[in-house]
C-alpha cells in the first residue's frame, strides 16, 4: 500500500497542480479562436488543392495546419489538457473549412488578402496561447517562447514535412516565424513583468502582425548564408577606402581630365593633318592640270 501511494503521489500532485494552473490560463473569446482555426485551415486546404490531393488530404492538411502546432506543444509539455480534444468546436471547424475549400475553392481564392490578414492574426494568437500554457505550468521564459513558436508555426512545419519539403519557416523569406518569435517574446516579457495576460495577448498579436507587415512593406527577409569573417573583412575594406585622403580622389579626377584633354588634342591634330594632306593633294592636282595645259 505504501509503495502504491509512493508511486501515485507524483501523479496526484501533478493533477492537482494542473487543475489549478488551468484556471489561470489566458481566456480567449471563442470567436477569435474559431477565426484563427478557420484561417489556418484555409491555408492547409489550399495547399492540398495545389498538390491535387483528394478530400481526405484536404481535411488532413487543414487539421494539421490549424491544430498541429497546439498538438505538438501539448505532446512536448505533457501537462494539462490536449487542446484538440478539450475544445469540441476545434476539430469540426477545421474539417468543415476543408470541405468548403475543397468543394467551392473560388470562395476563398478571391479573398487572398483577407486570408493572409487572418492567417498572421492566428499566428499571433497561437504564439500567445502557446507561451501562456508553458508559463502557467511553471516552465521558464525560454520554454514559453519556444512553445509559442511551436504553437504558431508547428502546423505549417508538419505540413511541409508530410509533403517532403524543407519547412518554409526555415527558408529565407519575409518574416513569418520571426514574427511569431517576436510576438511570443513580447508576451513572455509582459507577463513576467506582472502585466495582465489579456493585455499581453493583445500586444503579442499586434507585434506579430506589425513585424509581418514591415517585412512585406520594406521587403525585409531573414538572412541566409551569412559569413561573419567575410562581413568583417568587407567592413574593414570599406573603412580603409573611406580613410584614404581626399587628395587621392582629386588626383584621380585630375588624371582623368588630363587624359581627356590629351585625347582631344590628339584628335584635333589628326583632323588638322588630314585636312592639310587633302589640301596638299588638291594643290598638287591643280599644278598637274596647269602643266598639262601649258604643254598643250
C-alpha positions in Angstrom: 0.0 0.0 0.0 2.8 2.4 0.9 4.6 1.6 -2.3 1.5 2.2 -4.3 0.9 5.6 -2.7 4.6 6.5 -3.3 4.2 5.7 -7.0 0.9 7.6 -7.3 1.8 10.6 -5.3 3.7 12.5 -8.1 0.8 11.9 -10.5 -1.8 13.1 -7.9 0.3 16.2 -7.2 0.7 16.9 -10.9 -3.1 16.6 -11.4 -3.8 19.0 -8.6 -1.2 21.5 -9.9 -2.7 21.1 -13.4 -6.2 21.7 -12.2 -5.1 24.9 -10.5 -3.0 26.1 -13.4 -5.6 25.5 -16.0 -7.8 28.1 -14.3 -5.2 30.7 -14.6 -4.7 30.4 -18.3 -5.5 33.3 -20.5 -9.1 33.4 -21.6 -9.6 33.9 -25.4 -13.1 34.6 -26.8 -14.3 31.6 -28.7 -14.9 33.7 -31.8 -11.2 34.6 -32.0 -10.3 31.0 -31.6 -12.5 30.0 -34.4 -11.2 32.8 -36.7 -7.7 31.6 -36.1 -8.6 27.9 -36.7 -10.5 28.7 -39.9 -7.8 30.9 -41.3 -5.1 28.3 -40.7 -7.4 25.6 -42.0 -7.9 27.5 -45.3 -4.1 27.7 -45.8 -3.8 23.9 -45.3 -6.7 23.1 -47.6 -5.4 25.4 -50.3 -2.0 23.6 -50.1 -3.8 20.3 -50.6 -5.5 21.8 -53.6 -2.2 22.9 -55.1 -0.9 19.4 -54.7 -4.1 17.9 -56.3 -5.0 15.9 -53.2 -8.4 14.4 -52.5 -11.0 15.4 -49.9 -9.2 13.4 -47.2 -5.9 15.1 -48.0 -7.6 18.5 -47.8 -9.1 17.7 -44.4 -5.8 16.2 -43.1 -3.8 19.3 -44.1 -6.4 21.7 -42.7 -6.4 20.0 -39.3 -2.6 19.8 -39.4 -2.1 23.5 -40.1 -4.7 24.7 -37.7 -4.3 22.3 -34.8 -0.9 20.6 -35.4 1.1 23.3 -33.6 -1.0 23.0 -30.4 -0.8 19.2 -30.6 2.9 19.4 -30.9 3.1 21.8 -27.9 0.9 19.6 -25.8 2.9 16.5 -26.6 6.2 18.3 -25.6 4.8 19.8 -22.4 2.8 16.7 -21.3 0.8 18.8 -18.8 -2.8 19.9 -18.7 -5.4 19.2 -21.4 -4.8 18.5 -25.1 -6.5 21.4 -26.9 -7.6 19.4 -29.9 -9.5 17.1 -27.6 -10.6 19.6 -25.0 -12.2 22.1 -27.4 -15.2 20.4 -29.0 -15.5 23.0 -31.8 -11.9 23.0 -33.0 -11.8 19.8 -35.0 -15.3 20.3 -36.6 -14.4 23.8 -37.6 -11.2 22.7 -39.3 -12.9 19.8 -41.1 -15.9 21.9 -42.3 -13.5 24.6 -43.6 -11.5 22.0 -45.5 -14.7 20.6 -47.1 -15.9 24.1 -48.1 -12.5 24.9 -49.7 -12.4 21.6 -51.5 -15.9 21.9 -52.9 -16.0 25.7 -53.5 -12.4 26.9 -53.8 -13.4 30.1 -55.6 -14.9 31.4 -52.4 -11.5 31.7 -50.7 -9.1 32.1 -53.6 -10.5 35.6 -54.4 -10.0 36.7 -50.8 -6.3 36.2 -50.6 -5.6 39.5 -48.8 -8.2 38.9 -46.1 -7.0 35.3 -45.6 -3.4 36.5 -45.3 -4.5 39.0 -42.7 -6.4 36.4 -40.6 -3.5 34.0 -41.1 -1.0 36.3 -39.4 -3.6 37.1 -36.8 -3.8 33.4 -36.0 -0.1 33.2 -35.8 0.0 35.9 -33.1 -2.9 34.4 -31.2 -1.3 30.9 -31.2 2.0 32.4 -30.1 0.4 33.9 -27.1 -1.6 30.8 -26.1 1.4 28.6 -26.5 3.7 30.7 -24.4 0.9 31.2 -21.9 0.4 27.5 -21.3 4.1 26.9 -20.7 4.3 29.8 -18.2 1.2 28.7 -16.4 2.6 25.3 -15.8 5.8 26.6 -14.3 8.2 26.5 -17.2 10.8 29.2 -17.8 10.6 32.1 -20.2 12.7 30.4 -22.8 10.4 27.4 -22.9 7.5 29.8 -23.1 8.9 31.4 -26.2 9.7 28.1 -27.7 6.2 26.8 -27.1 4.7 29.9 -28.5 6.8 29.4 -31.6 5.8 25.7 -32.0 2.1 26.5 -31.5 2.2 29.3 -34.1 4.1 27.7 -36.9 4.3 24.0 -35.9 1.4 23.1 -38.1 2.9 24.6 -41.2 6.2 22.8 -40.4 4.5 19.5 -40.1 2.6 20.1 -43.3 5.9 20.7 -45.2 7.4 17.6 -43.7 4.5 15.5 -44.8 4.9 16.9 -48.3 8.6 16.0 -48.3 9.7 19.7 -48.4 12.1 21.8 -46.4 9.8 23.7 -44.0 9.1 27.2 -45.3 9.8 28.7 -41.8 13.5 27.7 -42.1 14.0 29.2 -45.6 14.9 32.8 -46.4 11.7 34.7 -46.7 9.7 37.6 -45.3 9.1 37.5 -41.5 6.7 34.8 -40.5 8.4 32.5 -38.0 10.5 35.5 -36.8 7.2 37.4 -36.3 5.9 34.5 -34.2 9.0 34.6 -32.1 8.8 38.3 -31.6 5.2 38.0 -30.5 6.0 35.2 -28.1 8.9 37.2 -26.6 6.7 40.3 -26.1 4.1 38.1 -24.4 6.6 36.4 -22.0 8.3 39.7 -21.1 5.0 41.4 -20.3 3.6 38.5 -18.2 6.9 38.3 -16.3 6.7 42.0 -15.6 3.3 41.4 -14.0 1.2 42.8 -16.8 -2.3 41.3 -17.4 -2.2 38.4 -19.7 -5.1 39.8 -21.7 -3.1 43.0 -22.4 0.0 40.9 -23.1 -2.1 38.8 -25.6 -3.2 42.0 -27.5 0.4 43.2 -27.6 1.6 39.8 -28.8 -0.9 39.8 -31.7 0.0 43.4 -32.6 3.7 42.8 -32.5 3.4 39.7 -34.7 1.2 41.5 -37.3 3.4 44.6 -37.3 6.6 42.6 -37.9 4.9 40.7 -40.7 3.7 44.0 -42.3 7.0 45.7 -42.0 8.9 42.8 -43.6 6.4 42.8 -46.5 6.3 46.6 -46.9 10.1 47.0 -46.9 10.9 43.6 -48.3 12.9 42.6 -45.3 13.9 38.9 -45.4 15.6 36.6 -42.9 19.3 36.3 -43.6 20.9 33.2 -45.1 24.4 32.1 -46.0 26.0 34.5 -43.5 29.8 34.5 -43.1 30.8 36.9 -40.4 34.5 36.7 -41.4 33.7 38.0 -44.8 31.4 40.6 -43.4 34.2 41.9 -41.1 36.7 41.8 -44.0 34.3 43.8 -46.2 33.7 46.3 -43.5 37.4 46.8 -43.0 38.0 47.3 -46.7 35.3 49.9 -46.8 36.7 51.6 -43.7 40.2 51.7 -45.3 38.8 53.1 -48.5 36.9 55.8 -46.6 40.0 56.7 -44.5 42.1 57.5 -47.6 42.9 61.2 -48.0 40.7 63.1 -50.4 43.8 64.2 -52.4 43.9 60.7 -53.8 40.4 61.1 -55.3 41.2 64.5 -56.6 44.4 63.3 -58.2 42.5 60.5 -59.9 40.0 63.1 -61.2 42.8 65.3 -62.4 44.4 62.5 -64.3 41.2 61.6 -65.9 40.7 65.2 -67.0 44.3 65.4 -68.3 43.8 62.2 -70.3 40.6 63.6 -71.8 42.4 66.8 -72.8 45.4 64.9 -74.3 43.0 62.7 -76.3 41.1 65.7 -77.5 44.4 67.4 -78.6 45.4 64.2 -80.4 42.1 64.1 -82.3 42.4 67.7 -83.2 45.9 67.3 -84.6 44.8 64.2 -86.6 42.0 66.2 -88.1 44.4 69.0 -88.9 46.8 66.6 -90.6 44.1 65.0 -92.6 42.9 68.4 -93.7 46.4 69.5 -94.6 47.0 66.3 -96.6 43.8 66.8 -98.5 44.7 70.4 -99.3 48.2 69.4 -100.4 46.7 66.7 -102.7 44.3 69.3 -104.1 47.1 71.8 -104.8 49.2 69.1 -106.4 46.4 68.1 -108.6 45.8 71.7 -109.7 49.5 72.1 -110.5 49.4 69.0 -112.6 46.5 70.3 -114.6 48.2 73.6 -115.1 51.3 71.9 -116.5 49.2 69.8 -118.9 47.5 73.0 -120.3 50.9 74.7 -120.8 52.2 71.6 -122.7 49.1 71.6 -124.9 
